[in-house]
Amino acid sequence: MLGEESNSLDGGYGWVVVVSAFVVMGLTAAVLKTFGLFFVEIQQHFDELASMTSWITSITIAIFHLGAPVASSLCVKYTHRVVVITGGVLAFSGMALGFLGLDMVWMYATTGFLQGLGISFSWIPAISIVSHYFSKKRALANAIASAGECAFAFTFGPFFHWLIGQYGWKGALLIIGGIQLNICVCGALMRPLKSSCLPDSSCLDAETRPGTQASGRANVKSPVIRKTFNWMLLRRLEFVLYAIFGILAAMSFFVPPLFLVPLSYSLGIDESWTASLLSVLALVDFVGRLLCGWYANLHLTRTVHLLAMTIALISTSLMLLPLANNYLSLAIFTGFYGFFFGTTVAIHITVLADVVGMSDFDSALGLFMLIRSTGGFLGPPLAGLIVDVAGDYRAGFYMAGATLILSAVILVILDQFQQRQEKQNQSNTKSEKSVLPYPSLHVLKLQ
């Protein structure tokens, strides 16, 4: 039955789902990546420190990660379509209520909490349902869907800058919220399959016979529940090490987009040129994802080695970026950062699968995002505090680069642990083979 269903998918209406997911990625993750354009406007309006203003982004990032397990559970109960539509309404509400701009706490609750929850409820189900509709072409479908983040971010930079100039930051928030209502349209196009299951689980009851339908559901739901709530992964050292890497990486990844615009302003670069930096960032990010994904599929390098190298290169680019003193040099260093960031995003989930194995991948992904949220929550405010103390936006980039160096060290430790485990498993396998061919001799000796 599974083979029959797989053959009925991998195309057809599945491509409508992919296009819908492509748009959802753009209206969620791309909005979050380009929100730095509002940073200075909000900071000046409320006359707050950079550390206080950066809490808006950190709350959004944290809620996005924390809401991931909840979004997955709701997909099982109410289908992906319902959850995505709910996410679109929440995202719109966060921006529309942020339009009121009552005070900083109000911004935390609206463009922070509500927007983060809306992104989580939209992003997670959109990625999940693509995997349900595709089997053989799943990698291609997911690559196309995730590219929506880069494609939209490329245009959102100058577009958001124009909106702020024409309607002010409050009016821009309201218009962006209205645009995000299109998430609901995309959700409506995500027609649910007959079976209801979590990502990477087998949808066995889509084409089951009438007499076996109930047993098919029973067989699917039991292992899914076990995987989703498999907290025993926290006892595995390799997963704990990778989770620590995730925390350190998340502390750094969201700092450059947040402080890139203020740094550009401090260098006296024109606002129109500053907005183009975010477009450059999105374009090279897109190229980096495609190239690194293609290279990783050649299996010429261990994925954890490749990830450690990309992290080291990101750290180097962040350390060099503050040396820029004009638009050209800033654009070049921004391009380096964006490219290596794209290479990292392309493979870090693949490394997670290699670390825990596919049997525990679903639960590992949920736990990883949950744990990583602490880094995204603490990173921007910590960088903002360092910027306030140093009085220079460059300090935030140095902090991000130093943190990424620590994360690369964690990956090296993880790799050493994995290699030791592999050698131990190989030695155990050899010892077992040396015993198994002669079971009768051992029996005779015992007799």
Secondary structure, 3 states (H helix, E strand, C coil): CHHHHHHHCCCCCHHHHHHHHHHHHHHHHHHHHCHHHHHHHHHHHHCCCHHHHCHHHHHHHHHHHHHHHHHHHHHHHHHHHHHHHHHHHHHHHHHHHHCCCCCHHHHHHHHHHHHHHHHHHHHHHHHHHHHHHCCCCHHHHHHHHHHHHHHHHHHHHHHHHHHHHHHHHHHHHHHHHHHHCHHHHHHHHCCCCCCCCCCCCCCHHHCCCHHHHHHHHHHHHHHHHHHHCCHHHHHCHHHHHHHHHHHHHHHHHCHHHHHHHHHHHHCCCCHHHHHHHHHHHHHHHHHHHHHHHHHHHCCCCCHHHHHHHHHHHHHHHHHHHHHCCCHHHHHHHHHHHHHHHHHHHHHHHHHHHHHHCHHHHHHHHHHHHHHHHHHHHHHHHHHHHHHHHHCCCHHHHHHHHHHHHHHHHHHHHHHHHHHHHHHHHHHHHHHHHHHCCCHHHHHHHHC
